[in-house]
Amino acid sequence: MSDKDEEKPLDIAVALNYEKESDNAPKVIAKGYGEVAKRIVETAKENDIIIETNEMLAEALSNVELDETIPIELYEAVAEIIGFVLRANEKIS
């Protein structure tokens, strides 16, 4: 997330859980708008979780129920994000 993104009010946030060694699709574990979105991002930052901003994908994922796996239609977009996060984690480690 760039400084420019941090100044912009956050409209939506969705948190996913993905277990690298699992065959299961990622699950939506948190989602929200406004203040809830802000708290999701703050919690991620406090836990050193990498944040990727993609409002269109977040909007699509916001329609997934909590603790449900992402729909197959979103696999490709989410895979790109997961790839980004995994590469970023390798650089940090």
C-alpha positions as a LaTeX table, in Angstrom:
\begin{tabular}{lrrr}
\hline
Residue & $x$ (\AA) & $y$ (\AA) & $z$ (\AA) \\
\hline
Met1 & 0.00 & 0.00 & 0.00 \\
Ser2 & 1.49 & 3.33 & $-0.98$ \\
Asp3 & 1.42 & 6.57 & 1.02 \\
Lys4 & $-1.17$ & 7.82 & $-1.46$ \\
Asp5 & $-3.43$ & 4.86 & $-0.61$ \\
Glu6 & $-3.03$ & 5.44 & 3.12 \\
Glu7 & $-4.35$ & 9.01 & 2.78 \\
Lys8 & $-7.41$ & 7.90 & 0.84 \\
Pro9 & $-10.34$ & 6.82 & 3.02 \\
Leu10 & $-10.70$ & 3.06 & 2.86 \\
Asp11 & $-14.11$ & 2.01 & 1.59 \\
Ile12 & $-13.78$ & $-1.76$ & 1.77 \\
Ala13 & $-11.44$ & $-4.44$ & 3.07 \\
Val14 & $-11.50$ & $-8.21$ & 2.78 \\
Ala15 & $-9.10$ & $-10.56$ & 4.55 \\
Leu16 & $-8.33$ & $-13.99$ & 3.17 \\
Asn17 & $-6.80$ & $-17.03$ & 4.79 \\
Tyr18 & $-4.70$ & $-19.28$ & 2.59 \\
Glu19 & $-2.65$ & $-22.22$ & 3.80 \\
Lys20 & 0.29 & $-22.68$ & 1.44 \\
Glu21 & 0.56 & $-26.44$ & 1.98 \\
Ser22 & $-3.19$ & $-27.06$ & 1.65 \\
Asp23 & $-5.23$ & $-27.98$ & $-1.41$ \\
Asn24 & $-8.11$ & $-25.87$ & $-0.11$ \\
Ala25 & $-9.08$ & $-22.60$ & $-1.77$ \\
Pro26 & $-8.59$ & $-19.39$ & 0.21 \\
Lys27 & $-11.37$ & $-18.42$ & 2.62 \\
Val28 & $-12.81$ & $-15.02$ & 3.42 \\
Ile29 & $-12.13$ & $-14.53$ & 7.13 \\
Ala30 & $-13.04$ & $-10.85$ & 7.53 \\
Lys31 & $-14.78$ & $-8.21$ & 5.47 \\
Gly32 & $-16.28$ & $-4.83$ & 5.99 \\
Tyr33 & $-16.82$ & $-1.26$ & 4.91 \\
Gly34 & $-15.82$ & 2.08 & 6.47 \\
Glu35 & $-14.70$ & 1.74 & 10.08 \\
Val36 & $-14.72$ & $-2.05$ & 9.92 \\
Ala37 & $-12.49$ & $-1.93$ & 6.84 \\
Lys38 & $-10.14$ & 0.42 & 8.66 \\
Arg39 & $-9.93$ & $-1.98$ & 11.62 \\
Ile40 & $-9.23$ & $-4.93$ & 9.32 \\
Val41 & $-6.31$ & $-3.04$ & 7.76 \\
Glu42 & $-5.01$ & $-1.88$ & 11.17 \\
Thr43 & $-5.11$ & $-5.46$ & 12.48 \\
Ala44 & $-3.24$ & $-6.68$ & 9.40 \\
Lys45 & $-0.55$ & $-4.02$ & 9.88 \\
Glu46 & $-0.20$ & $-4.84$ & 13.58 \\
Asn47 & 0.40 & $-8.48$ & 12.61 \\
Asp48 & 2.85 & $-7.69$ & 9.79 \\
Ile49 & 0.45 & $-9.03$ & 7.17 \\
Ile50 & 1.12 & $-7.73$ & 3.68 \\
Ile51 & $-1.71$ & $-5.65$ & 2.29 \\
Glu52 & $-2.57$ & $-5.52$ & $-1.39$ \\
Thr53 & $-5.04$ & $-2.89$ & $-2.55$ \\
Asn54 & $-7.49$ & $-4.04$ & $-5.20$ \\
Glu55 & $-10.88$ & $-2.44$ & $-4.65$ \\
Met56 & $-12.61$ & $-4.29$ & $-7.51$ \\
Leu57 & $-11.49$ & $-7.67$ & $-6.19$ \\
Ala58 & $-12.38$ & $-6.69$ & $-2.63$ \\
Glu59 & $-15.86$ & $-5.72$ & $-3.80$ \\
Ala60 & $-16.30$ & $-9.10$ & $-5.51$ \\
Leu61 & $-14.98$ & $-10.95$ & $-2.45$ \\
Ser62 & $-17.30$ & $-8.99$ & $-0.15$ \\
Asn63 & $-20.17$ & $-11.07$ & $-1.57$ \\
Val64 & $-18.60$ & $-14.27$ & $-0.20$ \\
Glu65 & $-19.87$ & $-15.32$ & 3.21 \\
Leu66 & $-17.41$ & $-15.40$ & 6.11 \\
Asp67 & $-15.47$ & $-18.68$ & 6.43 \\
Glu68 & $-16.51$ & $-19.67$ & 2.89 \\
Thr69 & $-13.99$ & $-20.44$ & 0.17 \\
Ile70 & $-13.69$ & $-18.04$ & $-2.71$ \\
Pro71 & $-15.72$ & $-18.86$ & $-5.84$ \\
Ile72 & $-13.93$ & $-20.44$ & $-8.77$ \\
Glu73 & $-14.57$ & $-17.31$ & $-10.85$ \\
Leu74 & $-12.17$ & $-15.39$ & $-8.58$ \\
Tyr75 & $-9.38$ & $-18.01$ & $-8.42$ \\
Glu76 & $-7.19$ & $-16.35$ & $-11.04$ \\
Ala77 & $-7.41$ & $-12.86$ & $-9.51$ \\
Val78 & $-6.83$ & $-14.17$ & $-5.99$ \\
Ala79 & $-3.94$ & $-16.35$ & $-7.20$ \\
Glu80 & $-2.20$ & $-13.23$ & $-8.50$ \\
Ile81 & $-2.59$ & $-11.56$ & $-5.11$ \\
Ile82 & $-1.37$ & $-14.64$ & $-3.25$ \\
Gly83 & 1.64 & $-14.83$ & $-5.58$ \\
Phe84 & 2.42 & $-11.19$ & $-4.83$ \\
Val85 & 2.16 & $-11.79$ & $-1.08$ \\
Leu86 & 4.31 & $-14.95$ & $-1.19$ \\
Arg87 & 7.02 & $-13.17$ & $-3.20$ \\
Ala88 & 6.92 & $-10.20$ & $-0.81$ \\
Asn89 & 7.22 & $-12.54$ & 2.18 \\
Glu90 & 10.28 & $-14.19$ & 0.61 \\
Lys91 & 11.95 & $-10.80$ & 0.24 \\
Ile92 & 11.23 & $-9.95$ & 3.88 \\
Ser93 & 12.47 & $-13.31$ & 5.24 \\
\hline
\end{tabular}
